[in-house]
Amino acid sequence: MPVVDNAAPTSDLPVWELASLFPGPQSREFAAAQESLEAAIVRLRALYDERGVRAEPQAAATSADPAVVGEILTATNEVLADSRTLDAYLHGLVTTDARDDVAARLRSQLQTQQAVLDSLAARFDRWVGRLGAARLIEASPVAADHAYPLARAELSARHRMGEGEEDLLAELTVTGAKAWARLHSDLTSRLPATLHVTDGTTETMPVTQARALATHPDAAIRRAAYDAELRAWEGAAVPLAAALNAIKGEATAVARRRGWADPLAAALWANGVDRATLDAMQAAARASFGDFRRYLRAKAALLGHPAGLPWWDLMAPVGATGGTVTWSVATSAVADVFGSYSPQLAGLATRAFDERWVDAQPRDGKVGGAFCMAVRGSESRVLVNFDGSWDGTQTLAHELGHAYHNSVLADRSPLQRRTPMALAETASIFCETLMANSALRDAEGAERLARLDTDLVGSCQVVVDIDSRFRFEQAVFDRRCHGTLGVAELCELMTEAQAATYGDGLDPATYHPYMWAVKPHYYSTAFYNWPYTFGLLFGIGLHARYAADPDRFRAGYDDLLAATGLGSAAELAARFDIDITSVAFWDAGLDVIRARIDEFVALASAG
């Protein structure tokens, strides 16, 4: 790994380039693309009407159906590809500038257009369910190329409402759940937090920047940032609680109307994972909580907290961190580690940096967290809020792993590349694992302690904190069936979930009651949490296969990534002889983490 500079991260961190997509949201080029998409959606709906793609249960299949399905698939894919680029462009604008009212208005218009595609998707599912996917797959080459999407459409048809109801839902969601999700994004991206430091000084900054101070080397600043953050979330809690209640209420009603046992059942279906797999993974994860608590208590002792680790020191640096990581050091580290795996992975990183795919600069109006979005062809855009830490470097590697996955999927059609969340984390976690192993390879003493901590901070978040989020969301759904939840009740459920997972690893007086307001995942897809644990442990499992036989693994890895929209998680895992319904598989990944916890505790005790 490169030597870490001691300079603070610069204020000229990169912002991503979007002008190659469109010169601006009010440009003639964008207007033309928007009008073209609108016309294409009208034509697609007319084609569906003309070819009888709807949910008529008594209509008989005809010999023309194979040709029809090929025509329908081709036309649908073309519209979805155009829609993705427009959506990515506008999403790139509104997530980096919450005050861009023009982009926000245009995105709202686009979502209205996309609602038509959602209603057509429901019609398509019911149509395939009526005709039977097997017959279509056998008779049409285009359908054969889309065998898995068609098979899922046939099964999905069992959980579709009537055509009119699905049309109404698609339209109302734009002014319902999607509007509430936008409220969360707009509010949190411009929410101020005021720090009161022990020296008497105060500073106001976006709450996203205050959260980034969790890795600051000064304990007083970490504590001040935590206190400021809680005050900020408390002030915004009422509208965010309203948003959360509306979104979870809608998800509950839709799941019931579509015949799902609950929203979790629908989420598992969407991810291509069965309940047996989730149960096996969660059983293994929860059995590891005692080990994570050992790590947290050892870290608390290092930092002088006899009552347990306080929340504001969860991500505090320990050991010899070597100073702040500059952007140039972070990008060099990622490129070097990626290059040790393959020229293709290194080339992706180089391209992303050279073509300015990455927006790394925290600033007012920019959303917190990190994500990667496919844009067009093999292009992606990556959003991070780089804080000058090794954890931030790991996050960069993680998101670039998503970008690599997108590049491998470039030749797939939009319907073929619809990757469930559980498998979407495969490449990102694998890249993180490459980074973690590289950082540990030559580190010794206090430096090794620091590297172990960086890795364990991430693992603890993905195994322990993610489980707290799952428990919280499950409790919210259970109670939302009977009425809305107030701010105090949401905070209580959040701290109960944290107590059940972190236990005596943390000082219970410092739990984060407003984490439900922080995480945007609660405001999007239901149960957008456990797939991260799946991705971490699945990625560790894949890395074990890589370490055992690098050449064989490389030969099959890209094919696996290219097929994540073409099979269930169990089917794709079997390519590497992995049984994801086995607790033993998940335990094996956790054993890797346990070994690092053991080493961390030993080093911390010796220090």
N, C-alpha and C positions, 0 to 999 in steps of 0.2 A: 504494500500500500504506500502511496506517496506520503511524504512528511507533511504534517499539518502546519499551516501558517498560523501565526499568532494574531494576525490582523482581523478586525471585525469584518463581517460580510458587507460588501459595498452596497451603496444605495442604488447603483445602476445595474442591479440584477436584471436578467433578460425578461422582456415581455414578449408574448408570442406574436407571430406574424399572421395576419388574417387577410391582408390586402390582395394576396394572390388568389383568394377565393372570390372576393368581390371588392371593388374599390371603396365601398362604403354602403351602409344600409339604405341610403337615399340615392344611390347611383342608378343609372339607367340599366347597368348590367344586372344589379340585384332585382330591380323591378321587372325586367324581362324574364329572369329566372323564376320569380314568384308567379308571374302571369302564366308562364309555360307550365309550371307545376299545377296551378289551378285548372288549366285546360286539360292537362293529362289526367287529373283526378276525375273530372267530368266525363272524359272519354272512357276511363276505366269503369266507372259506375254504369255507363251506358252499355259497355261490353258485358258486364255482369248481368244486366237486365236482359240483353239480347240473347245471351247464351244460357239463360236460366239458372244462373248461379245464385241460388237462394235456398231457403229451408223448406221446400215443399215436400212434406213427408210421403205423399202418395205418388209423386212423379216417378215414372219408370226410367231405368237406365237405357240408353240407346247406343248404337254402334258409333255414333259421332262423339261420344264423351271423351275418348282418349285424345282426339285432336283438340277438343275444346279445352281440356285441362292443360295441354301444352301451351295453347294460346293464352290462357288465363295466367298461368305461372309466369310466362315471359313478360306479359304486360304489367303484372303486379310488381315483379322485380325491378322493372325499369322505373316505375313511379317511386318505389321505396328508395332506390338509389338517389334519385334527384331530391327527394324529401330529406334524406340524411344529410346531404351537403348543406342545404339551406338551414336546417335545424342546428347543425354543428356551428355554422357561422354565427347565427344569432345567439346561441348558447354561449359561444366564446365572448361575445360582446357583453351580454347581461351579467355573466358571472365575474367579469373583471371590472365592471362599472355599473353598480346598481342604479346609478342616476341617469343612465342612457335610456331616456323615455322613448325615443324613437325605436330603438332595438326591442324594447319591451313590448311596445305596441305591435310591432311587426311579428314578434314571436307569438303574441296572443292570436294574431290573425292566422299564422301558420298552424297553430294548435287547432284552430277551428277547421282548417282544411284537413289536418291529420285525423280529426274525429271521423271524417268520412271514411278514411282508410281503416279505422278501427271497426266501423260498422260493416265494411266490406269483408274484413277478416272474419267476423262472426258469420256472415253469410257463407263464406268459403268453407269454414269448418263444418257447418251443417250440411253443405252440399257434398263435401267429401264423405262425411259420415253417412249420408243417404246412399251414395253410389258405391262406397267401399274403396278404401285406398289400394288394396291388393290388386283389384281389377285395373285401376288406372295405372299403377306402377308397372304392371306386366305389359300393358298395351302401348304405353307412350314413353319414348326415350327421355323426353324432358321430365316427365313424372318420375321415371326411374332414377334420374339424377337428384330428385327431391323426395326420395322414398321416406326418409325419416320425418321431414316436415309434414308430409302427407299422412303418415301413420299417426303422428301427434294430432293433426287436424281431425282425423277420424275419432280419436279418443276425446279430444277437446269438445267435439260436437255434443257429447253427453252432458256437458256442463255449460251449454249455451242457452240463454233465454230465447224467447221468440224474437223474430226479426225486428218487429217494432220496438220491443223492449231494449234490444241491443242498440238499435239506432238512437233511442232516447238516452241511454246510458252514455254512449259515446259523445253525444252533444252536451249533456249535463256535466260530464267530468271536466270539461274545459272551464266551466264556471264553478265547479265544485273542487275536487281534490287537487287538480292542477293549479287552480287559482290560490288555494290555501298554501300549497307548496311554494308558490312564487312569493307569497307573503313572508314565509319563513326566510327565504333567500334574500329578499329585499331588506327585511328588517335586520337580520343578523349581519349582513355585509356592511351595513352602515352604523351599527350599534357602537357607541363610544364606551370606553372604560377608563376610569380615572384612577391612577396609581398614587397612593400615598406612601412614600418611602420613609424609612426610619430617620433619615437625615432631615426630614421636614419638607422635602421637595415633593411636588406633585407633577404628574404628566398625564395628559389625556391622549388616548390612541384608540384605533379600532379594536374591538374585542378580539378579533382574530390575531392581531399583533400581541395583545396581552397574553393570549393563550400560548403563543410561541415562546414566551419568556419562561415557560416551564422547564426549559433546558439551560437557563442562564446560570453561570457559575456562582453568582452571588445569591446566597440563601434569602437575604432580605428582599431582594427584587422578586424572587420566585414567590415568596409569601405575599408581597404586595400585589403581584399580578393575580394571584388566586383570589384574594379578597376583592380586588377591583372587578374581576370577572363575575363573581357571585353577585355583587351589587348590580352589575349591568344586566345579568340575566333576570334578576328579581324585578327590575324595572320593566322588562319586556315580557314578563311571564304571562300576563293575562291574554294578549292577542295570540301568543304562541300556543297557549293551552287551548284557545278556541280553534286554532288551525289543526292541532293534533286531534282534538275531539271530532272535528268535521271529517278529517281524513280517515280515522279509524272507524267512525260510524259508517262512512260510505263503504269502506272495504268489508265491513261486517255484513251490511245489507246485500252487497253484490255477491259475496260468497254464499249467503243463504239462498238468494234468488237463483243462483247458478247450480245449486244442489251440492255444494261442498259442505263437509262436516263443519268446517271452520276456516278462517283465513289461512291458518298454517297448512292445512291440506292443499289449498290452492297454491301456496308458495312452494311447497314441496314438488307439486306437479310441474310448476313453471321451471323449476330447477332440474328436472329430470332425476330426482332423488326420491326414494321411498322412505317410509317412516322407519323401517328397520335400519337403514343406513344412518339416519339422523340419531336414532336411539343408541346405536353402537358408538358413534362418534362422541355424543354427549356423555355417555357412561364413562368412556375413557378419559375425556377431558375433565369431568367432575372428580374423578378419582385422582387427578393430578393436582388438585387445588392445594392439598397439604404441602406439596413440594414447592409450589409457587409462594405459599405463605412463608416457607423457610427462607426463600430468596428475599422476600420483602422484609422480613425481620432482620436478616443479616444486613441489608442495605440501611435499615433504620438505625441499627447499632453503629454502622460506619458514620452516619450523619448525625449521631448524637440524639436519637429520639427513643428514649426508653419506653414510651407508651405506645410505640408502633409508628410506622411510617406515615407521615401526614400526606394528604392528597397532593399538596403543592410540591412535594419532593418525589413523587412517583417517577418522574423523568429527570430528576437532578443528576448531573454528572458526578461520577465517583472515579477514583483512581487517577492515573495520569492521562488526561484527555489530550494533552499536547496543545491546547489552545483551540481557538475557533477555526472551523473549516471554511475556507474561502470557496467561492463558486468555482474558480478555476481548479482548485484541488479536488472538489467534489466531482466535477465532470471528468477530470483526468482519472480519478479512482474508478469511476463507473466504466469508462472506456477501457481501462486496463483489465479490469476483472471480466468484462464482457468478452474482451479479446482472448482471454485465457480459455474461454469456452469454445467460441467459434468466430471466424471472420464475419459471418452473417450477422451475429448478434452485435459485434463491435461496430459493424457498418451501420446498423440501425441507430446506435447511439450517436455516431459521428454525423449521420444525416440529420437527426433530430436537433443537434446543437447547431450545425451549419445552416440549416434551413429555418431556424428559429421556431421550432415547434413548441418550445417550453416557455411558460410564463411562471417565473420563480419569485417575483418581487411582491412581498406583502404590502398592501396599501389600502387606503380607505376606499370603500365601495367594492372591494374584491371579496368573494366568498372565501371562507376558511377551508381547511382540509386540502385534499388533493384528488385529482381524477385524471383519466385519460379518455379522450373521445376520438373515435374514428371519424374522418372527415370525408375523404373520397379516395378511391383506389387503395394504395398502400399508405396514404398519409394519415397522421394522427395529430392531435394537439394535446399537450400535457400541462396541467395546472398543478403547481405546488406552491407552498408558502415557505420558502427556504429560510431556515433560522440559523444557519452556520454551525449545525451540529452533525455528528455522524448519523444520528437518527434521521435528520433531514436528507442526508446522502442516501441512506437506505430507502427512504420514501421516493427519492428521485429514481433509483434503480427499479423499485417496484412499479412505478407508473410507466417507465420505459419498457418494462416487461410486457405491460398491456399493449404498448405501441408495437412491439415485436410481434405479439400475437395478432394484432390487426393487420400487420404487413403479410403474415403467413396466410391470413384469410382473404387477401386481396382478390384472388381469382374466384372466390365463392360468390354466389348470388346473395342478395340480402336475405332471402328466406333460408339459404343454406348456412349462413354465418350467424344466425341467431343463437348465441352461446348462452346457456343458463349461467346464472351468477356463480353457482358452485364451481363450474369449470372455467369461468372467466378469470378466476384468480390463479389458475395454474401457472401461466408463464410469469406473472408478476411475483408470486411467492418463490418460484424457482430462482428468479434473478436476485431476489433478496437473500436467498440461501447462499447463492454464489458469493455475494458481497460479504455476508457474515463469516463464511468459512475462510475467505481470503483475509479478512481483517484479523482473524484469530490465528492464522497460520504461523506467523513469525513473532507475534506479540508475547512478551513475557512480563512477569511482575505486575507493577501498578498499571502499565499499559494494557496488559492482558485483562486485568480486572475491569478496566474501563470498556474494553471491547466486549467482554462478556456481558457487562451491564447493558450496553446498547442493544445487544441481541435479545437479552432477557426482557428488557422494557417492552420491546415489540411483541415478543411471544406472550408476555403477560397480558398485554392489551388484547391480543387476538384470541387467547384461550379463556382468560378469567374475565376481563371486562366485557368481551363479546357475550359471554354467558349471562352476565348481569343485564345486558341489554335485551337478550332473548327473554329472560325471566320478567323483566319490566314490561316488555311489549305483550307478552302472553297475559300478564295480569291486567294490562290496560284493555285488551280485547275482551277479557272475561267480564270486566266491570262495565265496559262501554255498552254491552248488550242491555244493560238495565238503566242507562242514563249517562249524562256527561260527567266528567271528572273535573274537579276544581284544581287550582294550582297547588294547594296544600296536599291534596290527595296524590297528585302526580309526584310531588317531591317525596312524599312518604313511600310510595311504591318504588321510587328510584333508590332511595337509601336502603330499603329492605332488600332489594336485589343486590346492592353492593355488599351488604352485610352477609348475605348468603354465599357470596362468591369470594370476596377478599378476606372475610373472616377476621382473625386476629393478625393478619398481615398488615393491616392498616389501622391507624388510629381512628376509631369510629366517630370521634368528635369532628373529624375533618372530611367526612364523605362529601361528595359533590351532588347535592339534591337537584340541581338544575341540568344534569347531563341530558335529560330528556329534551331540553330546549336547545342544547348545543348541537347534537348530532342530526345532520340533515336526513340521514337514512330513515328516521321515523316518519318523515314527511313525504316519502316517495313510496317505494314498493314495500308491501307488508313483509315483515321478517327479513329485512335486508341486513342480517347480522350473522347468523350461523354459517353462511357460505364462506366468511372470512376464516373461520376455524377450519372448515373443510379445506379451503385453499392452502392454509399454512401446513397442515399435517399431510395433505396429499402432495404438496410441493416437497416436503421433507422426504416423503416416501419415494418420489421420483428422483430426488437427488441421491438417495441410497442406491437406486438402480444405476444412475449415472456413475457413481463412484465405483461400483462393482464391475461395470463394463462400459467405459466411456464411448467407444466406437459404436457398439450396438445401440446404445441409448441415443446418440446423436442421429443415427440412421432412422430411428423411428419417432423422435421427438417432434420434429416439424410436422410429420404426418398426423400425429396425435393432435397438435394444435389446430391443424387445418380441418380436423374432423369434429371439433367440439360442438358444432351445430348439427352433426349427423348421427348422433347416437346418445344413449343415456350415459350418465356418469359411470354406472356399473360396467356397461359395455366397453367404454373407452379405457377404463382402468384395467380391465382384463387384458388389454394389449401388453401391459407390463406385468402380467401375473399378479395383479392387485385385487383383493377381495374387500370392497369397501363396506360390506355388511359385517365384517369381522372386527370385533373389539381389539383383537390382537394386532391388526394392521395399524389402527389408530394409536394403540399403546406403543408400537415400535417408533412412531414419530415422536411421541411424547418422551420416550426413553432418551432420545437425542437431546431434548431440552433438559431432562432431569440430570443428565451427565454434566451439562453446563451449569445447572444450579448447584450441583455438588461441588464443582470446581470453584464457582463464585464464592460459596459459603466458606470453603477452605481458605481461599485467598483473603477473604474479608477477615476471617478469624486470625490469620497469621499476621495481618497488617496492623 
